[in-house]
Amino acid sequence: MANLPMTQGKKNRDIMHIFIAIIIGLLIGIVIPPGNGITREGLTVLAIFVPTLYLWMAIAPTTWVSILFLAAFAMTGIRTPGQVWSQSVGHFTFTLVMIFMLFDNCLRETGAIKSVSDWFITRKFTQGRPYLFLFMFYASNLIIGLFMQNLALAIMFVALTTKICASIGVKRGDSLYTIMFLGVVWGNAVNHIASPIAKSIPNIIIGLVNNTLDVHLSYAQWIMVGFPFMVVMLGVTMLGVRIFNPDVTPLRNFDISEFRKERKPLGKRGKIALGALVAIFLVIMIPETLFVMGVENAILSFIISQTITVWAIVMVVILCLIRVKDEGSGEVKPVLDFPAAMKDVNVGVLLFIACVIFIGGPLGAGSAGIVDWMGNIFGPIAAALPMILTFALFCFIALLLTNFMASTVVATIMFFMGVAVFVGTNIIGVDAYGNNIVEFITSPMSMAWVMIGSFAGCIGVSIPASTATTALYYGPHIEVRDTWKCNIIFLLLTLVAVVAMTPLAYAVFSA
């Protein structure tokens, strides 16, 4: 999309936000004294990080702010320039997300994903059964969302939902129209966290775990918890639909056979792309699942040691090399058109991800004392409650915040709250300035929080500013005033569902 010229009003607002950010940084870095666990280094880290958070929310996370953020750390000496780049744009997560952006483009451009969504809603057993149709409709959104970027998924389902509503004669303001779009909003929020494939926040959390705790959190472990969470949330969505109680009569008239006639058959390129998707998923899940079950051999060890990043790169290269001709087309094309796909790679988003991954090191450093400081604040609260109630309280805070703040910010905040409360530390030395050097001691329960807190920090569904995708729905298709009651019920049910995932997450990381 071409950049629109900056208006004078926006330019003035951006300048105002920059001055506010500078003032915030000076107050934290110069005025506030160290204490309660936090050191001068920790205040310097916050003096860079907090103003950057402010600018990310006030201006945009995908602008020059991200590059300046990384440069600022190199200039302070907290990290050397080499460490800054190796722990941000040189991190494996940066490469992996970029590769999945390319793969996501291939799935959309070849029509593979649209073919799957159409398959779900054209099953004969849904004919004349409105709630069964809605179940399959929402299931298609969730299942496809396991493998697709959320913004692209949202755009696709806005078009699909609009088409279905037009075919059955319901329009904006009708109860069925509202609940169909609202259910997709809910599904998009769940998709954002249930799978790490082509998603920013799960990959950011995986990177934070790696940089801060020096622990490998695999895609397979994430999906082992994320997929059951998705299934539970499909049930929550249907329960929300029943509570909303729309007039589903028009769906009885939805002509599946007519809809099928409009479908274009999937070409060879699309079929190969779908096959590649299945292959990637099997490589993600099977080796590590078998390893967790105690199966060990040379082949499994080799596959796991190469990491999903390497296998995803190999798959993209293979798709670029395979050239086929679809029926009705006289042109032989690669399954993945690399130059075209590269145009779809959002460099700004990648830099933003690199920044959030990098900050895990400085924020979690023992010499900064930020974890100790947060532990002194939140530790007494956690100590006074049973563990499951602490999880529930923190999840409630995350669900509340994420409906009014960027999910990335909320998930990052909840990650470090969890590190402060659920992760142990062990002093292993003293640096040149007399600050303790610590190592983190993780447990199954602390790793469970990494995922549960992330789940709760991503279900932003209530207003246009909740996520990058909600603005596609609120205003053009649904209104906050028509959905707020149902959203509150959905969020309360989500709180129960998220906390209910705790035993499963604990079991996965115990294994």
Solvent accessible surface area in square Angstrom, and as a share of the most:
residue,aa,sasa,rsa
1,M,236,1.05
2,A,86,0.67
3,N,150,0.77
4,L,154,0.77
5,P,120,0.75
6,M,112,0.50
7,T,89,0.52
8,Q,117,0.52
9,G,35,0.33
10,K,80,0.34
11,K,98,0.41
12,N,78,0.40
13,R,132,0.48
14,D,18,0.09
15,I,74,0.38
16,M,97,0.43
17,H,32,0.14
18,I,54,0.28
19,F,126,0.53
20,I,60,0.30
21,A,5,0.04
22,I,89,0.45
23,I,97,0.49
24,I,43,0.22
25,G,12,0.11
26,L,93,0.46
27,L,88,0.44
28,I,21,0.11
29,G,20,0.19
30,I,124,0.63
31,V,101,0.58
32,I,78,0.40
33,P,97,0.61
34,P,63,0.39
35,G,37,0.36
36,N,93,0.48
37,G,36,0.34
38,I,11,0.06
39,T,29,0.17
40,R,104,0.38
41,E,46,0.21
42,G,0,0.00
43,L,5,0.03
44,T,40,0.23
45,V,0,0.00
46,L,22,0.11
47,A,18,0.14
48,I,25,0.12
49,F,15,0.06
50,V,51,0.29
51,P,13,0.08
52,T,10,0.06
53,L,23,0.11
54,Y,51,0.19
55,L,15,0.07
56,W,7,0.02
57,M,94,0.42
58,A,34,0.26
59,I,31,0.16
60,A,29,0.23
61,P,47,0.29
62,T,55,0.32
63,T,45,0.26
64,W,117,0.41
65,V,3,0.02
66,S,0,0.00
67,I,90,0.46
68,L,97,0.48
69,F,4,0.01
70,L,1,0.00
71,A,32,0.25
72,A,23,0.18
73,F,0,0.00
74,A,23,0.18
75,M,160,0.72
76,T,63,0.37
77,G,59,0.56
78,I,30,0.15
79,R,38,0.14
80,T,75,0.43
81,P,78,0.49
82,G,49,0.47
83,Q,77,0.34
84,V,0,0.00
85,W,102,0.36
86,S,65,0.42
87,Q,49,0.22
88,S,0,0.00
89,V,47,0.27
90,G,55,0.53
91,H,14,0.06
92,F,73,0.30
93,T,1,0.00
94,F,32,0.13
95,T,41,0.24
96,L,1,0.00
97,V,4,0.02
98,M,52,0.23
99,I,13,0.07
100,F,3,0.01
101,M,5,0.02
102,L,2,0.01
103,F,6,0.03
104,D,1,0.01
105,N,22,0.11
106,C,1,0.01
107,L,0,0.00
108,R,79,0.29
109,E,87,0.39
110,T,17,0.10
111,G,25,0.24
112,A,0,0.00
113,I,3,0.02
114,K,106,0.45
115,S,25,0.16
116,V,38,0.22
117,S,1,0.01
118,D,5,0.03
119,W,117,0.41
120,F,24,0.10
121,I,0,0.00
122,T,0,0.00
123,R,46,0.17
124,K,152,0.64
125,F,98,0.41
126,T,3,0.02
127,Q,79,0.35
128,G,32,0.31
129,R,131,0.48
130,P,7,0.05
131,Y,54,0.20
132,L,63,0.31
133,F,4,0.02
134,L,0,0.00
135,F,77,0.32
136,M,21,0.09
137,F,0,0.00
138,Y,3,0.01
139,A,6,0.04
140,S,0,0.00
141,N,1,0.00
142,L,4,0.02
143,I,58,0.29
144,I,3,0.01
145,G,0,0.00
146,L,9,0.04
147,F,29,0.12
148,M,0,0.00
149,Q,38,0.17
150,N,14,0.07
151,L,91,0.45
152,A,16,0.12
153,L,0,0.00
154,A,0,0.00
155,I,99,0.50
156,M,34,0.15
157,F,0,0.00
158,V,28,0.16
159,A,64,0.49
160,L,15,0.08
161,T,0,0.00
162,T,55,0.32
163,K,78,0.33
164,I,0,0.00
165,C,1,0.01
166,A,76,0.59
167,S,72,0.47
168,I,19,0.09
169,G,66,0.63
170,V,13,0.07
171,K,142,0.60
172,R,109,0.40
173,G,60,0.58
174,D,47,0.24
175,S,43,0.28
176,L,2,0.01
177,Y,18,0.07
178,T,9,0.05
179,I,0,0.00
180,M,0,0.00
181,F,0,0.00
182,L,0,0.00
183,G,1,0.01
184,V,0,0.00
185,V,3,0.02
186,W,0,0.00
187,G,4,0.03
188,N,2,0.01
189,A,4,0.03
190,V,1,0.01
191,N,0,0.00
192,H,38,0.17
193,I,0,0.00
194,A,0,0.00
195,S,1,0.01
196,P,0,0.00
197,I,2,0.01
198,A,6,0.05
199,K,3,0.01
200,S,24,0.16
201,I,1,0.01
202,P,0,0.00
203,N,1,0.01
204,I,1,0.01
205,I,0,0.00
206,I,4,0.02
207,G,0,0.00
208,L,0,0.00
209,V,0,0.00
210,N,47,0.24
211,N,38,0.20
212,T,13,0.08
213,L,10,0.05
214,D,125,0.65
215,V,39,0.23
216,H,110,0.49
217,L,3,0.01
218,S,4,0.02
219,Y,10,0.04
220,A,1,0.01
221,Q,33,0.14
222,W,0,0.00
223,I,6,0.03
224,M,37,0.17
225,V,0,0.00
226,G,0,0.00
227,F,88,0.37
228,P,42,0.27
229,F,0,0.00
230,M,8,0.03
231,V,76,0.44
232,V,57,0.33
233,M,1,0.00
234,L,21,0.10
235,G,42,0.40
236,V,15,0.08
237,T,4,0.03
238,M,29,0.13
239,L,87,0.43
240,G,1,0.01
241,V,0,0.00
242,R,131,0.48
243,I,82,0.41
244,F,56,0.23
245,N,106,0.54
246,P,8,0.05
247,D,86,0.45
248,V,16,0.09
249,T,76,0.44
250,P,29,0.18
251,L,5,0.02
252,R,129,0.47
253,N,112,0.58
254,F,8,0.03
255,D,72,0.37
256,I,6,0.03
257,S,66,0.43
258,E,86,0.39
259,F,11,0.04
260,R,75,0.27
261,K,153,0.65
262,E,103,0.46
263,R,76,0.28
264,K,182,0.77
265,P,126,0.79
266,L,39,0.20
267,G,22,0.21
268,K,103,0.44
269,R,15,0.05
270,G,1,0.01
271,K,126,0.53
272,I,52,0.27
273,A,0,0.00
274,L,44,0.22
275,G,40,0.38
276,A,7,0.05
277,L,14,0.07
278,V,87,0.50
279,A,35,0.27
280,I,3,0.02
281,F,59,0.25
282,L,83,0.41
283,V,45,0.26
284,I,6,0.03
285,M,34,0.15
286,I,82,0.42
287,P,6,0.04
288,E,36,0.16
289,T,41,0.24
290,L,57,0.28
291,F,105,0.44
292,V,51,0.29
293,M,137,0.61
294,G,56,0.53
295,V,61,0.35
296,E,128,0.57
297,N,73,0.38
298,A,85,0.66
299,I,126,0.64
300,L,13,0.07
301,S,59,0.38
302,F,114,0.48
303,I,44,0.22
304,I,47,0.24
305,S,71,0.46
306,Q,56,0.25
307,T,61,0.35
308,I,28,0.14
309,T,13,0.08
310,V,59,0.34
311,W,62,0.22
312,A,3,0.02
313,I,64,0.33
314,V,60,0.35
315,M,33,0.15
316,V,6,0.04
317,V,75,0.43
318,I,74,0.38
319,L,2,0.01
320,C,33,0.20
321,L,131,0.65
322,I,60,0.31
323,R,143,0.52
324,V,28,0.16
325,K,100,0.42
326,D,33,0.17
327,E,160,0.72
328,G,95,0.92
329,S,44,0.29
330,G,79,0.76
331,E,106,0.47
332,V,76,0.43
333,K,51,0.22
334,P,22,0.14
335,V,0,0.00
336,L,2,0.01
337,D,41,0.21
338,F,88,0.37
339,P,92,0.58
340,A,48,0.37
341,A,0,0.00
342,M,75,0.34
343,K,179,0.76
344,D,58,0.30
345,V,13,0.08
346,N,72,0.37
347,V,92,0.53
348,G,16,0.15
349,V,40,0.23
350,L,3,0.01
351,L,33,0.16
352,F,19,0.08
353,I,1,0.00
354,A,0,0.00
355,C,0,0.00
356,V,4,0.02
357,I,0,0.00
358,F,0,0.00
359,I,0,0.00
360,G,0,0.00
361,G,12,0.11
362,P,0,0.00
363,L,7,0.03
364,G,4,0.04
365,A,22,0.17
366,G,21,0.20
367,S,20,0.13
368,A,0,0.00
369,G,3,0.03
370,I,3,0.02
371,V,13,0.07
372,D,69,0.36
373,W,79,0.28
374,M,23,0.10
375,G,15,0.15
376,N,75,0.39
377,I,75,0.38
378,F,46,0.19
379,G,21,0.20
380,P,85,0.53
381,I,78,0.40
382,A,15,0.12
383,A,89,0.69
384,A,84,0.65
385,L,63,0.31
386,P,79,0.50
387,M,92,0.41
388,I,81,0.41
389,L,91,0.46
390,T,1,0.00
391,F,0,0.00
392,A,25,0.19
393,L,64,0.32
394,F,2,0.01
395,C,0,0.00
396,F,96,0.40
397,I,53,0.27
398,A,0,0.00
399,L,9,0.04
400,L,98,0.49
401,L,55,0.27
402,T,0,0.00
403,N,4,0.02
404,F,129,0.54
405,M,49,0.22
406,A,46,0.35
407,S,9,0.06
408,T,18,0.11
409,V,6,0.03
410,V,0,0.00
411,A,3,0.02
412,T,6,0.04
413,I,55,0.28
414,M,1,0.00
415,F,6,0.03
416,F,7,0.03
417,M,7,0.03
418,G,2,0.02
419,V,2,0.01
420,A,16,0.12
421,V,32,0.19
422,F,21,0.09
423,V,12,0.07
424,G,34,0.33
425,T,62,0.36
426,N,65,0.33
427,I,103,0.52
428,I,103,0.52
429,G,27,0.26
430,V,93,0.54
431,D,36,0.19
432,A,105,0.81
433,Y,188,0.71
434,G,52,0.50
435,N,35,0.18
436,N,68,0.35
437,I,73,0.37
438,V,30,0.17
439,E,77,0.35
440,F,36,0.15
441,I,91,0.46
442,T,43,0.25
443,S,46,0.30
444,P,44,0.28
445,M,46,0.21
446,S,2,0.01
447,M,10,0.04
448,A,0,0.00
449,W,2,0.01
450,V,6,0.04
451,M,0,0.00
452,I,0,0.00
453,G,2,0.02
454,S,3,0.02
455,F,0,0.00
456,A,0,0.00
457,G,0,0.00
458,C,0,0.00
459,I,0,0.00
460,G,0,0.00
461,V,0,0.00
462,S,19,0.12
463,I,45,0.23
464,P,56,0.36
465,A,75,0.58
466,S,0,0.00
467,T,32,0.19
468,A,85,0.66
469,T,10,0.06
470,T,3,0.01
471,A,54,0.42
472,L,57,0.28
473,Y,0,0.00
474,Y,8,0.03
475,G,35,0.34
476,P,77,0.48
477,H,26,0.11
478,I,4,0.02
479,E,40,0.18
480,V,51,0.29
481,R,175,0.64
482,D,74,0.38
483,T,0,0.00
484,W,119,0.42
485,K,132,0.56
486,C,8,0.05
487,N,1,0.00
488,I,84,0.43
489,I,58,0.29
490,F,0,0.00
491,L,30,0.15
492,L,97,0.48
493,L,45,0.22
494,T,0,0.00
495,L,33,0.16
496,V,103,0.59
497,A,4,0.03
498,V,0,0.00
499,V,23,0.13
500,A,59,0.46
501,M,15,0.07
502,T,6,0.03
503,P,87,0.55
504,L,62,0.31
505,A,0,0.00
506,Y,92,0.35
507,A,54,0.42
508,V,15,0.09
509,F,30,0.13
510,S,60,0.39
511,A,83,0.65
